[in-house]
Amino acid sequence: MTAGQGRGYIVAEVTVHDHETYEQYVERSGPVLEKYGARLLAHAFPAQGELIVREGGREFERLVLVEFESLDRVTEFYDSPDYQSVVGLRHDSATSHVYHLQGVPSAATSD
């Protein structure tokens, strides 16, 4: 990563309605995330008090935050044949809102 370039992130709000299929998604997507250098930063459940929705009244079962070296790497991961071969499991087992975002650039970052 070059100095000043922000990291890339995936933020997902997920409500699972088929836990067995969703677990298959988690198991199969894990190695793909690893392959693309992803790092799980947070996995929180509002019902367990791990996340507090302060505004907006949004309701979901879990929130996931994953970090990549850049937004380009997020896109590369998401569009890869590896991920596209498993994302249907999530689509079939959960309602999701998924966001890709650019981190704030920092001259101090020197990975």
Residue pairs with C-beta under 8 A, 6 or more apart in sequence:
1 7
1 69
1 70
1 109
1 111
3 107
3 109
3 110
4 105
4 106
4 107
4 109
5 70
5 105
5 109
6 70
6 71
6 102
6 103
6 104
6 105
6 106
6 109
7 67
7 68
7 69
7 70
7 71
7 103
7 109
8 67
8 68
8 69
8 70
8 71
8 72
8 73
8 74
8 75
8 100
8 101
8 102
8 103
9 41
9 65
9 66
9 67
9 68
9 74
9 100
9 101
9 102
9 103
10 38
10 64
10 65
10 66
10 68
10 74
10 78
10 98
10 99
10 100
11 63
11 64
11 65
11 98
11 99
11 101
12 63
12 64
12 66
12 96
12 97
12 98
12 99
13 58
13 60
13 62
13 63
13 96
13 97
13 98
14 60
14 61
14 62
14 63
14 64
14 90
14 94
14 95
14 96
15 59
15 60
15 61
15 62
15 94
15 95
15 96
16 22
16 61
16 62
16 93
16 94
17 93
17 94
17 95
18 92
18 93
18 94
19 93
20 93
21 89
21 92
21 93
22 89
22 90
22 93
22 94
24 89
24 93
25 86
25 87
25 89
25 90
25 93
25 94
28 86
28 89
29 83
29 86
29 87
29 89
29 90
32 77
32 80
32 82
32 83
32 86
33 40
33 66
33 77
35 82
36 68
36 73
36 76
36 77
36 80
37 68
37 69
37 73
38 66
38 67
38 68
38 77
39 66
39 67
39 68
40 64
40 65
40 66
40 67
41 65
41 66
41 67
42 63
42 64
42 65
43 62
43 63
43 64
43 65
44 50
44 51
44 62
44 63
45 51
45 61
45 62
45 63
46 52
46 53
46 60
46 61
46 62
46 63
47 61
51 63
53 59
60 95
60 97
67 103
68 74
68 77
69 111
71 100
71 101
71 102
71 103
74 100
75 100
77 83
78 100
90 96
